[in-house]
Amino acid sequence: MKLTITSALPDPSIAHFVHSFWMVENASGKDVPSTVLPNGMVDLILMQTHPGKWAIVMRGIDTRPSQVTIKTDTKVFSIGFKLLAVEYLFGHSINDVLNKERSITDEFWQFDERDLNHLKSFCRKATQKIRAISPHDIDSRKKKLFDFIYTTNGSMTVKELSEKVYWSSRQINRYFHQQFGIALKTYCSILRFGASLRHISEGKFSPERNFTDQNHFIKEVKKYAGVTPKKLNKNEDDLFIDMTAIQKLPSQNG
């Protein structure tokens, strides 16, 4: 493997805001091209641009695969945020960064070299910062909505979600478009795809319960990965960084 990838799950106290933490390091001696697949998360990414120098970007939801190059002798740290964090931690919409990113300052996070030596120190600093701004009062309807979305990996229909949380489908979709720049139905499709990656990485090409049938499964994988499940599993030259990384991530707790 050309890249060293490590991951960690969040402390339970911030798990309703954070999906996971990652570190990617390229010590191969050459630039590594890769493809990043949609995962349904909003990513805060710290990229090493030069020795001792870092840039921070916020990346919105991806609806298609994107090509990236991991430069030689660099590290990348990231926090994969769940959507509830957008309103309650960031305090602003991300509907203008669909499939793209925006630069942000380090004014709040204040990461230093000690925090960026390894994943454990990065997680510790990020967790402290997230706890410091986590609100005590979260709209119970929104929290319940996202609990259903994530625990079912997007397998519930918009109608079912609406009935569960007593919030009209129209209002939910307006909220999603205003905050995230995407329809709830589309977001659930992305989560279903993301949840299938571990299944595919294990060489299982039959659809799980999240898909109606085999054709639906193959169609959705090709839509979000650009290739068939079998080609995704083969992952020649570790092209798909998500497939290389998925086995590094411990089992999720919702």
C-alpha positions in Angstrom: 0.0 0.0 0.0 1.4 3.4 -1.0 -0.4 5.3 1.7 -0.5 4.8 5.5 -4.0 5.3 6.7 -5.2 5.3 10.3 -8.6 6.0 11.8 -10.5 6.4 15.0 -14.1 6.6 16.2 -15.2 9.6 18.3 -15.8 9.7 22.0 -19.5 9.0 22.7 -19.9 12.5 24.0 -19.5 13.9 20.5 -20.7 10.9 18.4 -23.9 12.7 17.4 -21.7 15.3 15.6 -18.7 13.3 14.5 -18.5 10.1 12.4 -14.8 9.4 12.4 -11.2 10.8 12.5 -8.6 10.0 9.8 -4.9 10.4 9.1 -3.4 9.7 5.7 0.4 9.8 5.2 2.3 9.5 2.0 5.9 8.4 2.6 6.2 6.5 -0.7 8.6 9.0 -2.3 6.1 10.0 -5.0 2.8 11.6 -5.5 -0.2 9.2 -5.3 -3.3 9.8 -7.4 -6.5 8.6 -5.8 -10.3 8.7 -6.1 -12.4 9.9 -3.1 -15.9 8.5 -3.1 -19.1 10.1 -1.7 -19.5 9.2 2.0 -22.3 11.5 3.3 -20.0 13.4 5.6 -18.8 17.0 5.8 -15.1 16.9 6.2 -12.7 19.3 8.0 -9.4 18.6 6.3 -5.9 19.7 7.4 -3.4 19.3 4.6 0.4 19.7 5.0 1.5 22.0 2.2 5.2 22.4 3.3 7.2 21.2 6.3 5.6 22.9 9.3 2.9 24.6 7.2 -0.8 23.5 7.1 -3.9 24.6 5.2 -7.5 23.9 6.5 -10.5 23.4 4.3 -14.1 22.5 4.9 -15.5 20.2 2.2 -19.3 19.8 1.7 -21.2 16.7 0.7 -19.9 14.9 -2.3 -22.4 13.4 -4.8 -19.9 12.0 -7.2 -16.3 10.6 -7.1 -13.5 13.2 -7.1 -9.9 12.9 -8.1 -7.2 13.9 -5.7 -3.4 13.7 -5.5 -1.7 13.0 -2.2 1.6 14.7 -2.5 4.8 12.9 -1.4 6.0 13.4 2.2 2.8 14.9 3.4 0.1 14.2 6.0 -3.6 14.8 5.8 -5.8 14.8 8.9 -9.6 14.9 8.7 -12.7 15.0 10.8 -15.8 13.4 9.2 -18.7 15.4 10.6 -22.3 14.2 10.6 -24.9 16.7 9.3 -26.2 17.8 12.7 -22.8 19.5 13.2 -23.5 22.0 10.3 -26.1 23.9 12.2 -25.0 23.3 15.8 -21.2 23.5 15.5 -20.5 25.5 12.4 -23.5 27.8 12.6 -23.7 28.4 8.9 -25.0 26.6 5.8 -22.8 24.5 3.5 -25.1 24.6 0.5 -22.5 26.5 -1.5 -19.8 23.8 -1.1 -21.5 20.8 -2.7 -18.8 18.7 -4.3 -16.2 21.4 -3.4 -14.4 23.0 -0.5 -13.8 26.3 1.1 -10.7 27.5 3.0 -11.1 28.3 6.6 -8.9 29.9 9.2 -7.3 28.2 12.2 -8.6 30.9 14.5 -10.9 28.5 16.4 -9.1 25.2 16.1 -5.6 26.5 16.8 -3.9 23.2 15.9 -0.1 23.2 16.4 2.7 20.8 15.6 2.2 18.8 18.8 -1.4 18.1 17.7 -0.3 17.0 14.3 2.3 14.4 15.2 -0.1 11.5 15.1 -3.8 10.7 15.0 -4.3 10.3 18.8 -3.1 13.9 19.5 -5.2 15.3 16.7 -8.3 13.5 18.0 -7.6 14.8 21.5 -7.3 18.4 20.5 -10.3 18.3 18.1 -12.5 16.6 20.7 -11.7 19.2 23.3 -12.6 22.0 20.8 -15.9 20.3 19.8 -16.9 19.8 23.4 -16.2 23.4 24.1 -18.8 24.6 21.5 -21.3 21.7 21.7 -24.7 23.1 22.6 -26.8 21.6 25.4 -30.1 22.2 23.6 -30.6 20.5 20.3 -33.9 20.5 18.5 -35.3 17.0 19.5 -37.0 16.6 16.1 -33.8 17.2 14.2 -31.8 14.9 16.5 -34.4 12.2 16.1 -34.4 12.6 12.3 -30.6 12.2 12.0 -30.7 9.3 14.5 -33.0 7.4 12.1 -31.1 8.4 9.0 -27.7 7.1 10.4 -28.8 4.1 12.3 -30.6 2.8 9.2 -27.8 3.9 6.8 -30.4 5.9 4.8 -32.7 2.9 4.1 -35.9 4.7 5.3 -37.9 6.6 2.8 -38.6 10.3 3.1 -42.2 9.5 3.9 -41.2 7.1 6.6 -38.8 9.6 8.2 -41.4 12.3 8.0 -44.0 10.1 9.9 -41.4 9.1 12.5 -40.4 12.6 13.5 -43.8 14.4 12.8 -42.2 16.8 10.4 -43.6 17.2 6.8 -41.5 15.9 3.9 -41.7 19.3 2.3 -40.3 21.0 5.4 -37.5 18.4 5.8 -36.5 18.9 2.1 -36.5 22.6 2.5 -34.2 22.3 5.5 -31.9 20.0 3.6 -31.6 22.2 0.6 -31.1 25.4 2.7 -28.5 23.8 5.0 -26.7 21.2 2.9 -27.6 22.0 -0.8 -29.1 18.5 -1.4 -32.4 16.7 -1.2 -32.9 14.2 1.7 -33.7 11.4 -0.8 -30.3 11.9 -2.5 -28.5 12.1 0.8 -30.0 8.8 1.9 -28.9 7.2 -1.4 -25.3 8.3 -0.7 -25.4 6.9 2.8 -26.7 3.5 1.5 -23.8 3.5 -1.0 -21.3 4.4 1.7 -22.6 1.6 4.0 -22.1 -0.9 1.2 -18.3 -0.3 0.8 -17.3 -2.6 3.7 -19.6 -5.2 2.2 -18.0 -4.8 -1.2 -14.5 -4.8 0.3 -15.2 -8.3 1.7 -16.1 -9.5 -1.8 -19.8 -9.6 -1.3 -21.6 -8.5 -4.4 -25.2 -9.3 -3.5 -27.3 -6.3 -2.3 -28.0 -5.8 1.4 -31.4 -4.9 2.7 -30.8 -1.2 1.8 -31.2 -2.0 -1.9 -34.3 -3.3 -3.6 -32.5 -5.8 -5.9 -29.3 -6.7 -7.6 -29.8 -4.2 -10.5 -30.5 -1.4 -8.1 -27.4 -2.2 -6.1 -25.1 -2.2 -9.2 -26.7 0.9 -10.6 -26.2 2.9 -7.3 -22.6 1.7 -7.0 -21.8 2.8 -10.6 -23.5 6.1 -10.0 -21.4 7.0 -7.0 -18.2 5.2 -7.7 -18.1 5.2 -11.5 -17.3 1.4 -11.6 -19.0 -1.9 -10.9 -18.9 -3.5 -7.4 -16.4 -6.1 -8.7 -14.0 -3.4 -10.0 -14.4 -1.5 -6.8 -13.5 -4.6 -4.8 -10.4 -5.2 -7.0 -9.2 -1.7 -6.4 -6.2 -1.8 -8.6 -3.2 0.2 -7.4 -5.3 1.2 -4.4 -6.9 3.8 -6.6 -10.0 4.1 -4.4 -8.8 5.5 -1.1 -12.1 4.7 0.6 -11.8 1.0 -0.2 -8.2 1.0 1.0 -9.3 2.8 4.2 -12.6 1.1 5.0 -11.1 -1.9 6.7 -9.1 0.4 9.0 -12.3 1.8 10.5 -13.7 0.0 13.6 -17.4 -1.0 13.5 -19.6 2.0 13.8 -21.9 2.6 16.8 -24.5 4.5 14.9 
